[in-house]
């Protein structure tokens, strides 16, 4: 029996990002999340006869920002099209999107993979309106429709099939989310649906160029679920191919409860939607002056910030990666370093103490009660030997819980370090008198017992004795 054929996955992602405009793409209705059903609607977004769409300029501006950040070519003229399909949450019977003339094409982003840095090409970025939302009744066989989301502006970012592993797909998604958040055009919240991902995946024999039959995966609301759905689909397709069976081109849903993909429907092709230019909307003309104005307003992006953090603050790549994972966290770090100019120490405290607590409470840095200035003040107190590193950790816990300053907590709880040499010497004498046997063993060559004596002194002083003085006096005494 011959060896089994090796297959490689070919993965492309379609990412929808909800833009952070105050009003919808073609009308003045609010885009605020969580309002009562059907309260943010009007004749335009409900598709009433005689109503006409008017394009929100901020949507175009935000899309240009993302196009520039991902090295896309921006079209001088782009056009909206009608994508026709019938679904209960689509009141007009069509979605206004872009088809033949998208706003941006031929871009790329770079991600880190196990094979080193990889450039992932972006086929296109286009604007479109969102559909409504179906709410299924738990107690009776009916569904309700909430049209608040109808007409909320989206951009769709379509990659080329350049991804080769589920891990690469998760890295690419994280990179897009970081970029969207840095640009402040999308909050990237996959759980609330403001960033959504569909994946196209096929397998082909290693060494061949021809693409296999693909399936489209939907209903993945986290990076982890995208990765797990792709891993399952790779196993499913490989098993079929090894048995000589055919892959069916279809749309499949990820079932989080059972950790499997399940068939939803046969995959539509573009011609099924009968695209044609929207007669109610004129072409969008973007000149170089507009592009350059937007380019001038772009913030420092994640890759550039990482490079600067490694260069200017002499941080290792891992620290720079963690600290720039969100703009708010990077700003927090820089504000702390401005007050306490020891970047690596600030980085260590943020990555260990601060991020651990935030993760435990499922909070972002914006929800942290400890300000960058308060963290810097705490590190200054350690640096000046006012408190020990160990006591600083318990002080930090109190700061995190209450939002109080380090100095106030230290004063209230009497936590300042004991620097009085005679007081420390007196405690050391007590420890040595109580541990005659260990003293003899130490003097007989058992050097490791030194740590035992330090520990006993710190215990008696409740951690307040200055460690440097304890070590110096203890050495002399022994």
N, C-alpha and C positions, 0 to 999 in steps of 0.2 A: 504493500500500500504506500503510495507516494506521500511526501510531506504536505501538511496543510498549507494552503496559500496564505501569504501575509497580506493584510489589508491595511490601508491608511485612511483615517477619517479626513473628510474635507468639510470644513465648517464655515458658514457665513452667518452673520447676525444682522437682524433688522431691529434697530432700537428706536422706540418712540419716546421723546422727551417732552413733557408738558412745560410750556414756557411761562415764566413768572410775570406775565403782564397782568394789569389790574382788570382789564376788560377782555372780552372774547375777540376772536380773530376778525369777525365781520359785523359785529354789533357792539353796543355799549354795555351789555349785561356783565355783571360781576363774575370773576373766575374764582371767588373765595370757596375753599373746600369746606364741606360739612354743613352747608345751609339746608334748611328744610326742603324736601323734594319739590321740584318744579316752581321754585320761587325766583330763580335767576334765569328767566326766559322772556322772550319777546317774539313778535311776529317774524323777525329775520331768522333767529336761530331755530324757531319752530317750523320754518319753511312755509309760512302762510302765503297764499296767492297774492301777487302784487308787491311783496316785500323784496327789497334789493340789498345785497351785501355791500359793505364798504370796508376796504382793507385797513386793518390796524397797522400803522407805520412801525410801531415798536416790534411787532412780530418779524418784520423784514430786518430791522436793525439787529435783533437778537440772533436771527439766523445767519446774518453776515458775520457776527462775532464768532459763532461756532465754526463757520466755514473758514475764517482766517486762522483760528486756533488749530484747525486740523489740516492746514496747508492745501485747502481746496481752491480750484479755479472758480471764480464767481462769474456767472453769466451776465452779460450786459443787458440781455432781455430774457425774462422768464415768464411763464404763463401758468395760470391755474386751469385745471381740468376737472370735469365731473366724472367721478368713479361710481358707476351705477350698480347698486345691489339693494336687495330688499330685506330689511330686518326691523323688528319692532322698535329698536332704539335709534333708528335713522329716519327722522320725520320727513325729510325731503324725498326719500327714495334714492338719494345719491349723496356722496361725500365730496366736498370740494377739496381737491388735493392737487398735486402736480405730477405730470407724467412725462411727456416728451421734452418739455423745457423746464427742468428743475433749476432752482436758484444756484446750486453749487455741485461740482463734480470733481472727480480725480484728485482726492486728497489722501492723507495717510496719517497714522499715528504710530509711535514706536512703543513696544511693550517689552518687559523683561520676561524671558522664558527660561526653562532649563537648558535650552540650546543657545542661550545668550540673547542679546537684543534682537527683536524681530520687527520689521516694518509691516504693518497691516494696512492694506490699501482701502480707501473709502470710495465706493462707487459713486454715491450721490448723497446730498442732504437736501431734502425738500420740505416745504411747509404744507400743512393740511389742518383741517378741523377735526376735533374728536367727535365721537358718537355719544349717545346717551348711555344710561346704565340700567340694566334689567335687575330688578330685585325680586327674588323668588320667595314666595310665601312658604313658611315652614309648616303651616298647619292645613293648607288646602291647595289643590292643584291649580294655582293661578300665579301669574307673574305681574309685577307692577313696573312701570317705566318712569325713571327720573331723568328729565331732560336738562337738568342743571349743567351737566358736563358737555352737552351738545354745543359745538362751536368754540370750545376751549382750544386755544392754539397749541399745535404740536409741531415738532420737527421730527422727521424720520431720517435716521442715519443708517445707510445701507452699506455694509462692508462687502468687499470682494471675498471669495471663498479661500482666504489666506490662512485661516486658523487650522491647526492640526491636532490640538488636544483640548479636552474640556477645561484643563487648567489655563491654557492660553485664552480660551473664551472668557473665563472669569477675570483674568488679568486685563483683557481688552475692555470689558464692561466697566471694571473699576477705574481704568484710565479715562474712559468717556465720562463717567460720573464725576470724577475729580475735576475734569475740565469744565463740565457744565456748571458745577458748583463754584469754581474759581471765577467763571465769567458772570456768576450771579444771574443766570438766565433760567435755571431749573434747580429745584431742591434735591433731585435725584432720589426721591423716596419711593423705592420699589414696592414697599408694603401698601402704600396709599395709591399706587398706580400712576404716580407722576413720572416714573420712568419704567417703561415696559420693554420686554425683549422677546422676540421670536427668533428661533434658530433654524437654519436649514442645514441638514447633515446628510452626507452620503459616504459610502465607502468605495474605494477602488483598489485593485491589486497594486502593491508597492512596485514602483518603477514604471507604471503606465501613466499616460497623460489624460486619457478620456475620463470624464466624470461619470460616476454611477448615478442611479436613480435616487433622488433626494426625498426626504420627508421634512415637513415643517413642524416644529415643536412650539406649542403655545402654553400659556398659563403658568409661567415661571416667575415668581414674585420675589426672588432673592438671588444673590450670586451663587449661593450654595445650591439652590434648586436648579439653576441653569446648568451648573457643573454635573449634578447628579442625574438630571434628565438626559444630558448628552452621553454620560457614561453608560446609562441603561440602554439608550438607543444604539450605541456602538455595539454593545453585546448582542442586542436583538438582531440587528442587521447582519452582524458577522455570523451568527448561528444560522440564519436563513441562507446566506450565501454559501456557507460550508456544506449545507444540505442540498445545494443545487436549486434552491427555490428563488423566486423573483421578488424583488423589493417593489412594493406598490407606492406610487407617488401619491401622498395623502397628507392631510393635516392631523397631527396627533396631540393630545392634551397630556400634560404631566399630572399624574395623580399623586399628590403629596402623601396621602394616607397610606397608599399601597406601594409607593416608590416605583411606579411603572408608568409607561406611556400607554395611552389608549386611543384607538382610532376615533376621529371626530367626523371627518368628511373627506371626500376626494379633493385633491388640491386644485384650486382654480388657477387658470392661466390669465395673463393680462387681458387677452381678448374677451374673456368672460365678463369683464367689467364694462366693456363698450365705452372706453374713455373717449371724450371729445372736449375741446377747449370750452371753458365756461363762458357763455355769451354775456353774462352780467358783469364780468370783471375784465378790466383792460389789462394789457401786458404790463409787467413791472420792469421799469428801466432803472438800472443802477449804474451811475457813472463813477469814474475813478476818484473824483473828489469825495463822494459819499464813502467809498471803500476806505480811503486814506483817513477820513475823519474817524471812522469806526476803529481802524487799526491803531490810531493814536490814543484811543480810549481804553485799549485792552490792558488788563492787569498783567503782572508777572505770572506766567503760567507754571504748572507744577514742575515740569522738567527743568525749566530755567531756575526756579527757586531751589530745587534740589542741588543743582550744580553750584549755586551761590552759597548755600548752607555748607557744602563740603569745602568750598574754597575759602570763604570769609570766616567761617566759624571753626574750620578744621574738624568737622564732624565726620564720623565714618558713614559710608553709604547707607547702612541700615538705619542709623539715627535720622539722617536726612530724609529717607523714604517715609519713616513713621511721622516725623514732625510736619512734613508737607502734605500728608494725606488729606488734610482739609485746610482751606485758607485761614479759617478761624484758629486752628491749632498752631499753624505757622506764625500767625500774628501774635498769639499768646506767648510763644517761645521768644520771639524777638522783643516783645515788650518786657519780659522778665530779664533778658540778657542786657537790655539797656540800663537796668537798675543794678544788676549783679553780673559783672562782665567775666563770668566763667562758663562759657557755652556748654562744655561737656557735662559739667555738674548740673546745670539747669536741665539739659536734655535727659540726664539719668533720672532726675526727680520726676520730670513730666512723664517719662515712659514707664517708670516703675510705680511710684506712689499715686500720681494723679490719674493716669489712664486706667490703672487697675480699679480705682474707686468708681470712675465714670462707667467703666464696662459693667461692673457689678450692679450699678444703679440704672444701666441702660440709658445713659445720658450722653449728650454731645458736650463739647467744651463750652458751648454757649450757656449751658445750664449749670456750670460750675460756680460755686460760691467763693472759691479762693481766687482772688484777682492775681494777675501776673506780678503786680507790685508786692502783694502779700507773700507770694512764694519767694520772690527775691529777698524780701526782708528776713524770712525764715533762714534762707541760705547764708545771709550775712551774719546772722546770730551764731550759726555753726562755725563760720569762717573766723569769727572773733572769739571763739572758745567760750561764748556765753552759755551755750547748751551743747550737749554731745549729739552726735548723729543719731544715736538710739533714742534719746529723749525727743529729738526733732521729729521723729516718725510718729510718736504719740501726739505731739503738738499738732502735727499736720492733720491727723485724724480729727482732732477737735476743730481745727480751722475748716476742714471740709464739711463737717456736720453743721457748724454754727455760723460760718462766715466771719468769725472774729479774727483779730490780728494775732500774730505769733507773740508779740511783746505783751499784749494784754493777758493771754493765756498763761505765759511764763510767770508773769508777776502774780497773778491770782493763785496759781498752784505752787509757787515757790520753787520753780524748776531750774533756776540759774545754777551754773556749774560752781562747785566749790573749788576755789583757787588758793585758798589759805594753806600754805605748805605745812604749817604746824598741825592744822586740823587733819590733813590727809595723813601726815606722819603718825599721828595718834591712832587713827583707824588701822593703818598698816601694822603698827606695833601690836594691836589687839589681834589682828588676823594671824600674825606670825606666832604669837603666844598660844593661840588656840589650835595651831596646827604644827606642833613641834616635830612630829614624825615626818610630815611632808617637807619641812625645812631641811631636816637631815638628809632625806632622799634627794632633794634638789642639790644640796651642797655636795652630795656624793656623785653628782653627774646627771641626774634625771631632769634635764633642762626643760622638758615639756611641762613640768609642774608650774612654770612661771605663769602660764595662762590661768591656772587654777587660782593662784594668789590674786591676780588682777580681778578675776571674777568675784572672789570673796569680798574684796575691797569695794567693788562697784555695787555689790549686793547690799553691803552695810550702809553705803552712802545713797542708796536708792538711785544709782546711776548718775549722781550729780558730780562726783569727783572728776576733776580734769584728767582725762586718760594719759596725757603726756606727762603730767606731774606724777601720777600714780606709778607709771613705768619707771621714771627716773629715780624716785625715792625708794621704790621696791628693789631696784637693782642694787642701789647702795647698801640697803639694809641686808640683803641676802649675800 
